[in-house]
Every structure is written in C-alpha cells, then in structure tokens.
Amino acid sequence: MSQLSDTLSNNHDKNIEELKELLRIPSISSSSEHKEDIQKAASWIAGKLKNIGMEHVEIIETKGHPIIYADWIHQENAPTVLVYGHYDVQPVDPIELWKTPPFEPDVRDEKIFARGATDDKGQMFLHIKAVETLMESEGKLPVNIKFCIEGEEEIGSPNLPAFLNENKEKLSCDVVLISDTDMWDKGVPAITCSLRGLCALEFTLKTANSDLHSGMFGGGVQNANHLLVQLLSTLHDSNGKVNVDHFYDDVQELTDLEKQQIEELGFDEEKLKQSLGLTDLTGGEQNYPYRERTSSRPTLEINGMWGGFQGEGTKTVIPNEAHAKITCRLVNNQNPKKIQESLKKHLEEHAPKGCTVKVTLQDTGYPFLTPIDSPMIQKAAEAYQNVYGNPPVYKREGGSIPIVTDFNQSLNAPVVLMGFGLPGENLHAPNEHFHLENFDMGILTICTFLELIHQ
Amino acid sequence: MSQLSDTLSNNHDKNIEELKELLRIPSISSSSEHKEDIQKAASWIAGKLKNIGMEHVEIIETKGHPIIYADWIHQENAPTVLVYGHYDVQPVDPIELWKTPPFEPDVRDEKIFARGATDDKGQMFLHIKAVETLMESEGKLPVNIKFCIEGEEEIGSPNLPAFLNENKEKLSCDVVLISDTDMWDKGVPAITCSLRGLCALEFTLKTANSDLHSGMFGGGVQNANHLLVQLLSTLHDSNGKVNVDHFYDDVQELTDLEKQQIEELGFDEEKLKQSLGLTDLTGGEQNYPYRERTSSRPTLEINGMWGGFQGEGTKTVIPNEAHAKITCRLVNNQNPKKIQESLKKHLEEHAPKGCTVKVTLQDTGYPFLTPIDSPMIQKAAEAYQNVYGNPPVYKREGGSIPIVTDFNQSLNAPVVLMGFGLPGENLHAPNEHFHLENFDMGILTICTFLELIHQ
C-alpha cells in the first residue's frame, strides 16, 4: 500500500489537473443547450478509460444521453467488479451565489470547487485513477473490472434500467461498486447499507357533475372536500401508523443490534427541531424513535391535496372535485407495486358514499438493503479501516436511489455504496466542492478494496 | 281593480317601450368602462320618478355608484312603503350565446329578452309603473311611498349598508317592498319568507419553516396536509352534524306546520339527482329531510382547501403549509359574528400538536326570517291571490341576500320579498328575459298591495 501511496503523491498534481479538465465541461443533462457538452464529457471519459488500459471502450447511444462502457477481464479466478458513476451534472442556478464560476474549477482550503466536484465527476474519477494507479504499479489489475458510466443520473436515469436489462451478460459481475454517497464526517467513512423504496399514486374524487352553489345546495349534497377529508383521514391511525391493509406485511423489525447501532450514532433532537423550526418531531409512528422512523420504517405522505376555491376572498362553492397525491417510502422486502395496489384498493374501498374515486398509479422504486455482514461490505469496511484508520459507519438512508436497486435486481449482484463525499459539500447547490483529503485517500481505498477482494 | 287593469292594458305598449329604453343602457356595475352608463341609468330613473309625480328626487353620490331617492308623503294616516330595487346589471359574457344582443331588448314568445330584464330593471320598473298607474287613476297614492334604487347590487352593495345607517330618518317606513326574487312557477306567485345568513373565514396551518424532503424527513416530522385533514375532520360528526361548540345554540326547529308546508311543496328527488349527476343527496344533517336541510338548517362547507404539490407527476415533498376556506350558511337567530368566533376557537383549540393555525375572519351576513302570519306578508298574499287567483307559496331560500337583513335591521321594518320573476329566466346568464304575463299582473299586484295596506 505504501508503494501505491507514493505513486499517488507523485501524481497528485497531475491527477487534479485532469479532474479539472473534466469539471470544465458543463455537462448539464437537463438542458438541451448542453447536448454537445454531454457528448464532450462522454468522449473525454472514454478517452481516459482507453489511456489507463481499459479495453472494449464504447460510447453507447441511448434515447437520451450516452452510456460509456469499458472492461478489463484478464483475471480468470478473480471476481468481477462493475463500477457505476455518472458524468452529468445538475444545473448551476442561482449562478450569482457561486464564489468562483461553476465550470472554472478552483482549489482553495484543500477543496476543489466546481459543479460536479463531488456529484459525481469527482467521485467517479477516483475509480479511473484507482485503475490507472494499479496498472502503473503492477502492470495489471487484481480483479476484473467493468465500467458503466451514464449521463442521465440527474434527470432520473430514464434509459438506464432498460440498458441493464438488455445487457445482463455484458454487465454481469460479482459486485457493483458506486461512489456517489457521503462519508459520515471528515475522517469517518460510511457505507450506505439501506435505502428506502418508493411508490406513488394520485387520485381524483368526484361528486356532482359541476360545482354547486352553497346557498341552493348547502346541507343537501356531498362536498368533495368533505369526502376527501373523510377518505384521507382513514390512512393513518391516531398513533401515526399507516392504516392500510397489508402495508406492513413485509416489513421486518430491526434487530436489537441494529437498533443499538442507530442509537449509538447519536442524534441532537433539539438542534434538529431548532433548524426546522418545529416544536415537535411527531410525524410517523409514535412508538419508534425518530432515527428509526426516518430510515428504517415505511411511511405514507400526502404530498399534495386540493379541492375547490383557492383565490382571494370568499366563494360560496360546493366543489365537485378534490384531489390528492400520495407517496410511500418503503423498506426491507416491501414490494412497491404490491403496496401501490393495496393503497389503491384501500382508497376505492373507503371511498365515502356519493362519490367516485379514480386512482392513477405513478412511479415505483424498490427499497435497497445490503446485509452489513455480507463479504463485499466487509471487504469495503476493511479497505476503509486500512486507509482512514477508522471503521465505516453503516448508514441507513431515508431517501431512495432507484438505480441502486435496478443494478441489484438486473445483475443479481451485491451493491457497495462506498462514498467519499462529505456532508455539506453543496451537491445540487452553489459552491459544490470535494475535499481533496478524500481524493488520494479515496483512490487508495478503492485500490485496497480491489486488492482485498482478489484474495 | 278593473279600472286599473284597463289603464294598464291601454298603456301596455307604451310601458314596454319605456322599459326597453332602460334596458338599452348597459349599466354593468362591475366594469369601470360602463361608469357613464351607470350615470345614464341613474338619470333615466330619476327623470322617470319625477315624471310620475314622485317628489324630492335625488341622485345621491356614494363612494361607488349613485343611489336614487324619491318620495311622495301626503297620506298622514296611512303607512309608508320603501321600495328598493337596483338599476345595475351583471356582465354579459359569454356574449356569443345570446340569441339577440343583450342591450337590444327583443320581445318574442311573450317574453322580453335583455340583460336586466328580470334582474332587476324589469321588476323594479313595475313599481314605477304601479305608482304612475295609481296617480293617473286616482290623482294620488293610497299610502306614502319612498324609493331607494341602487347601482351596486351586482357587486355586493358595498355602500348601501352605510347609506341605510346614515339615513334612518329619511328612509323610515312601515314596510320595505322588494321585487328581486322568483315566483314559484308560471301563475303561482311566491313570497320569500326566509333567507340564510353567512359567515366566512379562512386559515393557514404551518409546521416546519420550509417544505421538507420525504426521504430525509419522512416518518419523522409532521406533514401539514395530514394535520389539516385531522383538523378538518373534527368539523362534522359521522351523521353530518356540525361538531363546533355552540353552533346550534340559536337555531330553532321548524314547527310541525312549517315542516308540513315544506313537505307539501313536493320534491322530485330522482329528477334532482339526475340533473346533478349524483347517486345520493347525503350532504348535511342526515336526520333532516333534503328540503329542510337546504333551506332551514345551518351548514358548514369547506369551499376550498390545499397544501403541497399540485403539479404534474410526483414530488416527494412534506408540505409545511396547508390552507382551508370555510363558509357557514346560518338560520333563525344565529349571529354570524358569534358563529365565526366559535369556529375560530374550535380551529385553534383543535389544532394538532406540532403546528400553528392562523385564522382570518371574512364576510358575515345575518339570516332573514319573516313570520308568514305578519300583517304585511298577509296583505301581500291577498294582493297576489286577487290578481293571480292563486295564493303565494312561502319560500325558504337557502341562499343569502345580505341587503335584506340590512334593511330589516337598519330601518326596523318588515321586508316583503314580492317576486315577479320566473325560475329559468337566466338571470346572470345569456338570454336573460322576463315573462310579459307578469308585467301587467305584477304592476296590478303592487297597486293592489298598496291599496290593501291603506285600509
């Protein structure tokens, strides 16, 4: 490892200069103005992958932005690692809040500032450099490597799932390695071991064939708003538990050890309340602690609802239509499509007398859960420990990254979320940056992981 | 009466031509473009009142459109009648649906078509013609008469209540006579003996200091939509009764006779359901019949509510604000300001933990109730019976006409709502019209009423 470390030190400035080249390309995926920049970024990465000795480098067109594929498969008895990352970035507004221009990378205070510095060009680049470093030191890699780098992550990866399903053989691997998440804190690495899934639907409740006047009809006919309130009030019990049949069927309770691990991470409730401007943290299931509720328990949230008059003043209308949009965060073995159907059934069955309820199913995304004691996770932990001198924290994230489950399910391989970002690096915001401490240490951790799993 | 009848027959064509003159003036009160037309209509009426022998004719400026006053007070021992009406009209959109232009009066099928034909130029004009007819036949009037004709009824009479309060002496009278309502059916007159009052408020419910991400915070913090549903669901019990303390304190049950009268008017429930596109008429208090609920019982309606995301697709947001607008229809002795306060208190006291509720009080209007057996109502009934050969139906309207109560309260005089419109005459809609059968018969009924109360 010390030899790798020396190589990295020697190449540090050159490596940073190369990263700056990539960061200068404004590859904003959501804007059609930047279509050429997207192509430029894809070519840059493909070129770099060739330079470091990767083979079969391809820029694969999709209906949207291209995916870059490359591999190096010369270790018959070693496992195969698929590295995923993305070269597209978020828009830069509000531009006036950037201290230095978002596409003119600037190093200050040991950090490199630019759009994409941490999300995800910077982190993805660590893998390229890890391969290069190993190639330079050893002339070969300890394991087989495949790269799959996309350009649509920031717009929801619309073409990735189909690509995975259509290329299962080409992408087959023993582990998917992704660096697109955060460490716990400076010097304290983290492995995200769980992500919540998602299902969404919306519905419209209808009563009469038009809005009615509350003078003529008030007290006589059903008001769509009243019925919506009745229907929505059936969704949770008084304790905050979701009141939909079969909702919790596939939810496993955390083990005592897991609960203890969450507990040990600590949590400043007062500080959080203050920052959110809340007097209570009383959402969700009241018989679970806050941290568990927001990471390891499923939820049902009414994200939007509306009916009737919203203008200034008064309108004595009895609305004939009301609407709601609902999403659930899901955990463990919950199947988003089954939950969606259970919720649809609940809404239809609990529709009050005198109305119709029309449900439209929307997005779904599976939850992700990697057992902490799985071999790949343990090797990743060992690599972190070796390089950072600290074991990783196992993070259970409340949010959803649907592509993680797509990889997991399409390729039937464990996914290791080995993040090198730090909390507060302003991803999706002005002055995005990446701490350079995690540049060489990140590359070294990846090299170490690849060497560890070779054994 | 037959002499009056002859006079009316002889003058019929001339009278219609005069009404057409008034209908040609596009006195739309809501549009500043028509300010001159408003003045023109006011002048036309003032001139007409002078012509027929009314005295002290004044066009009184207000902050908005002028009020016309006139009187004839020469019967020391007879009662004084104050006639109220309005010369302003509704806008004419959608103009393309008018068969003949709205301000080019057209007579066809015994009806006169024009904006304002029934609401209220046509009906108001009957009173001018009644006075003229009596003057012509008798050289004097059987009672004292005052006219108070305003130009802002279609925009909510913003300046009338203050005018009434500041001119109590000038307007003092024994009865207020208004023709701005409907008959029951062709040939079947009606007196509206009850109108519901109104109170309105809106409120905002707030939780955190910004919308929050349902991945990071879902299951941990309160969702403003959930709390709004909780709060709104406290407003009615499962039987549709309003669940607010003191709401029904001043509501009197109808007498058995009154209930029977409502029953006898008949009601085709199936026809109504069909026309509204409803399978049930299950709004309001389930232990009262439909007709009673919509006319003689108070209500609480959520006219509007909203919170969170209403756009296309999905947004995994936990909204920090939600809103509702509520109006109540009130009856009998209910005091709208007291009800407003009770409702405000209810909302504040039932605000769920973890949110603030800020209530804004809006409009109020008192309910109106005239005892059917009061002498003025009985005389009006007699006049109808004499002219139409049918006794009037006593209508309890579910809607509100706040100025009726303003007259009642400011002048401490009974109000007689003696309507000559027919249901379906398209007031506020294209092809508004007034049936000419009720033109001469209306004038004759008014003459008869004035003669009857002289005795």
HADDOCK unambig.tbl for C-alpha pairs under 7 A between the chains (distance, minus, plus):
assign (segid A and resid 207 and name CA) (segid B and resid 278 and name CA) 6.50 0.50 0.50
assign (segid A and resid 208 and name CA) (segid B and resid 276 and name CA) 5.40 0.50 0.50
assign (segid A and resid 208 and name CA) (segid B and resid 277 and name CA) 5.13 0.50 0.50
assign (segid A and resid 208 and name CA) (segid B and resid 278 and name CA) 5.29 0.50 0.50
assign (segid A and resid 209 and name CA) (segid B and resid 276 and name CA) 5.72 0.50 0.50
assign (segid A and resid 209 and name CA) (segid B and resid 277 and name CA) 5.20 0.50 0.50
assign (segid A and resid 215 and name CA) (segid B and resid 398 and name CA) 4.65 0.50 0.50
assign (segid A and resid 215 and name CA) (segid B and resid 399 and name CA) 3.59 0.50 0.50
assign (segid A and resid 215 and name CA) (segid B and resid 400 and name CA) 6.66 0.50 0.50
assign (segid A and resid 216 and name CA) (segid B and resid 294 and name CA) 6.56 0.50 0.50
assign (segid A and resid 216 and name CA) (segid B and resid 398 and name CA) 5.10 0.50 0.50
assign (segid A and resid 216 and name CA) (segid B and resid 399 and name CA) 5.71 0.50 0.50
assign (segid A and resid 217 and name CA) (segid B and resid 294 and name CA) 5.72 0.50 0.50
assign (segid A and resid 218 and name CA) (segid B and resid 294 and name CA) 5.60 0.50 0.50
assign (segid A and resid 218 and name CA) (segid B and resid 299 and name CA) 6.44 0.50 0.50
assign (segid A and resid 219 and name CA) (segid B and resid 283 and name CA) 5.31 0.50 0.50
assign (segid A and resid 219 and name CA) (segid B and resid 284 and name CA) 3.98 0.50 0.50
assign (segid A and resid 219 and name CA) (segid B and resid 285 and name CA) 6.87 0.50 0.50
assign (segid A and resid 219 and name CA) (segid B and resid 293 and name CA) 5.21 0.50 0.50
assign (segid A and resid 219 and name CA) (segid B and resid 294 and name CA) 5.13 0.50 0.50
assign (segid A and resid 219 and name CA) (segid B and resid 299 and name CA) 5.50 0.50 0.50
assign (segid A and resid 220 and name CA) (segid B and resid 281 and name CA) 5.89 0.50 0.50
assign (segid A and resid 220 and name CA) (segid B and resid 282 and name CA) 6.31 0.50 0.50
assign (segid A and resid 220 and name CA) (segid B and resid 283 and name CA) 4.59 0.50 0.50
assign (segid A and resid 220 and name CA) (segid B and resid 284 and name CA) 5.60 0.50 0.50
assign (segid A and resid 220 and name CA) (segid B and resid 290 and name CA) 5.56 0.50 0.50
assign (segid A and resid 220 and name CA) (segid B and resid 293 and name CA) 5.91 0.50 0.50
assign (segid A and resid 220 and name CA) (segid B and resid 294 and name CA) 5.41 0.50 0.50
assign (segid A and resid 221 and name CA) (segid B and resid 281 and name CA) 4.88 0.50 0.50
assign (segid A and resid 221 and name CA) (segid B and resid 282 and name CA) 5.56 0.50 0.50
assign (segid A and resid 221 and name CA) (segid B and resid 283 and name CA) 4.05 0.50 0.50
assign (segid A and resid 222 and name CA) (segid B and resid 281 and name CA) 6.76 0.50 0.50
assign (segid A and resid 222 and name CA) (segid B and resid 282 and name CA) 5.78 0.50 0.50
assign (segid A and resid 222 and name CA) (segid B and resid 283 and name CA) 4.11 0.50 0.50
assign (segid A and resid 223 and name CA) (segid B and resid 283 and name CA) 6.88 0.50 0.50
assign (segid A and resid 225 and name CA) (segid B and resid 302 and name CA) 6.27 0.50 0.50
assign (segid A and resid 226 and name CA) (segid B and resid 302 and name CA) 6.79 0.50 0.50
assign (segid A and resid 229 and name CA) (segid B and resid 229 and name CA) 5.38 0.50 0.50
assign (segid A and resid 229 and name CA) (segid B and resid 232 and name CA) 6.84 0.50 0.50
assign (segid A and resid 229 and name CA) (segid B and resid 233 and name CA) 6.18 0.50 0.50
assign (segid A and resid 230 and name CA) (segid B and resid 233 and name CA) 6.60 0.50 0.50
assign (segid A and resid 232 and name CA) (segid B and resid 229 and name CA) 6.84 0.50 0.50
assign (segid A and resid 233 and name CA) (segid B and resid 229 and name CA) 6.17 0.50 0.50
assign (segid A and resid 233 and name CA) (segid B and resid 230 and name CA) 6.59 0.50 0.50
assign (segid A and resid 276 and name CA) (segid B and resid 208 and name CA) 5.41 0.50 0.50
assign (segid A and resid 276 and name CA) (segid B and resid 209 and name CA) 5.74 0.50 0.50
assign (segid A and resid 277 and name CA) (segid B and resid 208 and name CA) 5.14 0.50 0.50
assign (segid A and resid 277 and name CA) (segid B and resid 209 and name CA) 5.21 0.50 0.50
assign (segid A and resid 278 and name CA) (segid B and resid 207 and name CA) 6.52 0.50 0.50
assign (segid A and resid 278 and name CA) (segid B and resid 208 and name CA) 5.29 0.50 0.50
assign (segid A and resid 278 and name CA) (segid B and resid 354 and name CA) 6.79 0.50 0.50
assign (segid A and resid 279 and name CA) (segid B and resid 354 and name CA) 5.82 0.50 0.50
assign (segid A and resid 280 and name CA) (segid B and resid 354 and name CA) 5.30 0.50 0.50
assign (segid A and resid 281 and name CA) (segid B and resid 220 and name CA) 5.88 0.50 0.50
assign (segid A and resid 281 and name CA) (segid B and resid 221 and name CA) 4.88 0.50 0.50
assign (segid A and resid 281 and name CA) (segid B and resid 222 and name CA) 6.76 0.50 0.50
assign (segid A and resid 282 and name CA) (segid B and resid 220 and name CA) 6.31 0.50 0.50
assign (segid A and resid 282 and name CA) (segid B and resid 221 and name CA) 5.57 0.50 0.50
assign (segid A and resid 282 and name CA) (segid B and resid 222 and name CA) 5.79 0.50 0.50
assign (segid A and resid 283 and name CA) (segid B and resid 219 and name CA) 5.29 0.50 0.50
assign (segid A and resid 283 and name CA) (segid B and resid 220 and name CA) 4.59 0.50 0.50
assign (segid A and resid 283 and name CA) (segid B and resid 221 and name CA) 4.06 0.50 0.50
assign (segid A and resid 283 and name CA) (segid B and resid 222 and name CA) 4.12 0.50 0.50
assign (segid A and resid 283 and name CA) (segid B and resid 223 and name CA) 6.90 0.50 0.50
assign (segid A and resid 284 and name CA) (segid B and resid 219 and name CA) 3.97 0.50 0.50
assign (segid A and resid 284 and name CA) (segid B and resid 220 and name CA) 5.60 0.50 0.50
assign (segid A and resid 285 and name CA) (segid B and resid 219 and name CA) 6.85 0.50 0.50
assign (segid A and resid 290 and name CA) (segid B and resid 220 and name CA) 5.55 0.50 0.50
assign (segid A and resid 293 and name CA) (segid B and resid 219 and name CA) 5.20 0.50 0.50
assign (segid A and resid 293 and name CA) (segid B and resid 220 and name CA) 5.89 0.50 0.50
assign (segid A and resid 294 and name CA) (segid B and resid 216 and name CA) 6.55 0.50 0.50
assign (segid A and resid 294 and name CA) (segid B and resid 217 and name CA) 5.70 0.50 0.50
assign (segid A and resid 294 and name CA) (segid B and resid 218 and name CA) 5.58 0.50 0.50
assign (segid A and resid 294 and name CA) (segid B and resid 219 and name CA) 5.15 0.50 0.50
assign (segid A and resid 294 and name CA) (segid B and resid 220 and name CA) 5.42 0.50 0.50
assign (segid A and resid 299 and name CA) (segid B and resid 218 and name CA) 6.43 0.50 0.50
assign (segid A and resid 299 and name CA) (segid B and resid 219 and name CA) 5.51 0.50 0.50
assign (segid A and resid 302 and name CA) (segid B and resid 225 and name CA) 6.28 0.50 0.50
assign (segid A and resid 302 and name CA) (segid B and resid 226 and name CA) 6.80 0.50 0.50
assign (segid A and resid 303 and name CA) (segid B and resid 308 and name CA) 5.61 0.50 0.50
assign (segid A and resid 303 and name CA) (segid B and resid 309 and name CA) 5.97 0.50 0.50
assign (segid A and resid 303 and name CA) (segid B and resid 315 and name CA) 6.84 0.50 0.50
assign (segid A and resid 303 and name CA) (segid B and resid 316 and name CA) 6.35 0.50 0.50
assign (segid A and resid 303 and name CA) (segid B and resid 317 and name CA) 5.43 0.50 0.50
assign (segid A and resid 303 and name CA) (segid B and resid 318 and name CA) 5.81 0.50 0.50
assign (segid A and resid 303 and name CA) (segid B and resid 319 and name CA) 6.55 0.50 0.50
assign (segid A and resid 304 and name CA) (segid B and resid 307 and name CA) 5.59 0.50 0.50
assign (segid A and resid 304 and name CA) (segid B and resid 308 and name CA) 4.20 0.50 0.50
assign (segid A and resid 304 and name CA) (segid B and resid 309 and name CA) 4.38 0.50 0.50
assign (segid A and resid 304 and name CA) (segid B and resid 310 and name CA) 5.78 0.50 0.50
assign (segid A and resid 305 and name CA) (segid B and resid 306 and name CA) 5.45 0.50 0.50
assign (segid A and resid 305 and name CA) (segid B and resid 307 and name CA) 5.60 0.50 0.50
assign (segid A and resid 305 and name CA) (segid B and resid 308 and name CA) 6.61 0.50 0.50
assign (segid A and resid 305 and name CA) (segid B and resid 310 and name CA) 6.94 0.50 0.50
assign (segid A and resid 306 and name CA) (segid B and resid 305 and name CA) 5.45 0.50 0.50
assign (segid A and resid 306 and name CA) (segid B and resid 306 and name CA) 4.13 0.50 0.50
assign (segid A and resid 306 and name CA) (segid B and resid 307 and name CA) 6.58 0.50 0.50
assign (segid A and resid 307 and name CA) (segid B and resid 304 and name CA) 5.59 0.50 0.50
assign (segid A and resid 307 and name CA) (segid B and resid 305 and name CA) 5.60 0.50 0.50
assign (segid A and resid 307 and name CA) (segid B and resid 306 and name CA) 6.58 0.50 0.50
assign (segid A and resid 308 and name CA) (segid B and resid 303 and name CA) 5.58 0.50 0.50
assign (segid A and resid 308 and name CA) (segid B and resid 304 and name CA) 4.18 0.50 0.50
assign (segid A and resid 308 and name CA) (segid B and resid 305 and name CA) 6.59 0.50 0.50
assign (segid A and resid 309 and name CA) (segid B and resid 303 and name CA) 5.96 0.50 0.50
assign (segid A and resid 309 and name CA) (segid B and resid 304 and name CA) 4.37 0.50 0.50
assign (segid A and resid 310 and name CA) (segid B and resid 304 and name CA) 5.79 0.50 0.50
assign (segid A and resid 310 and name CA) (segid B and resid 305 and name CA) 6.92 0.50 0.50
assign (segid A and resid 315 and name CA) (segid B and resid 303 and name CA) 6.83 0.50 0.50
assign (segid A and resid 316 and name CA) (segid B and resid 303 and name CA) 6.32 0.50 0.50
assign (segid A and resid 316 and name CA) (segid B and resid 327 and name CA) 6.68 0.50 0.50
assign (segid A and resid 317 and name CA) (segid B and resid 303 and name CA) 5.41 0.50 0.50
assign (segid A and resid 318 and name CA) (segid B and resid 303 and name CA) 5.80 0.50 0.50
assign (segid A and resid 319 and name CA) (segid B and resid 303 and name CA) 6.55 0.50 0.50
assign (segid A and resid 327 and name CA) (segid B and resid 316 and name CA) 6.68 0.50 0.50
assign (segid A and resid 354 and name CA) (segid B and resid 278 and name CA) 6.76 0.50 0.50
assign (segid A and resid 354 and name CA) (segid B and resid 279 and name CA) 5.80 0.50 0.50
assign (segid A and resid 354 and name CA) (segid B and resid 280 and name CA) 5.24 0.50 0.50
assign (segid A and resid 398 and name CA) (segid B and resid 215 and name CA) 4.67 0.50 0.50
assign (segid A and resid 398 and name CA) (segid B and resid 216 and name CA) 5.12 0.50 0.50
assign (segid A and resid 399 and name CA) (segid B and resid 215 and name CA) 3.61 0.50 0.50
assign (segid A and resid 399 and name CA) (segid B and resid 216 and name CA) 5.73 0.50 0.50
assign (segid A and resid 400 and name CA) (segid B and resid 215 and name CA) 6.68 0.50 0.50
